[in-house]
């Protein structure tokens, strides 16, 4: 038996809500969660790994040692969590995040459009209210993505530099939302 871990109560509630809505004829919120919560982060992670191997990105995350039990046998495992990367230039960081936000916005818009086109004709208030709530949450997420893209295009984002041991300078991107500073990668990968 494997445990399913959710990193926040909000994510668990959103997953349960999307699964419930999918049983009533609208799988779009579930696919929204599946694609933007699992597939998209994997694509971004693979791209960052490729850029790291090419020397265009510096990943400053520390390796973590984990003890995992496989069939009751403890196995030592080293994990390197995905963290906000450093780029060799601010232009390269802007290019990477612009493409990521555009890809995310297109995926979100397509799923929202799919939900509107395949809206099931239920007359029950609770089901219609649930679908409207799911649509509003997805629209909020799309607006947040487009706002980040607009901030990026207008240069309303923060850049932090790091001097590497080889005297090279690397740059890390951040966005500020409601007086809360958030790494650009976290903004690309967030659900809401």
Protein Blocks (a to p, Z undefined) as FASTA:
>chain_A
ZZdddfbfklmmmmmmmmmmmmnopaklmmmmmmmmmmmmmmmmmmmmmmmmnopaccfb
dcddddddeehiacddddddddddddfbfklmmmmmmmmmmmmmmmmmmmmmmmmmmocc
dfbfklmmmmmmmmmmmmmmmmmmmmmmmmmmnopaccdddddfkopacddddddeehia
cdfklmmmpmZZ
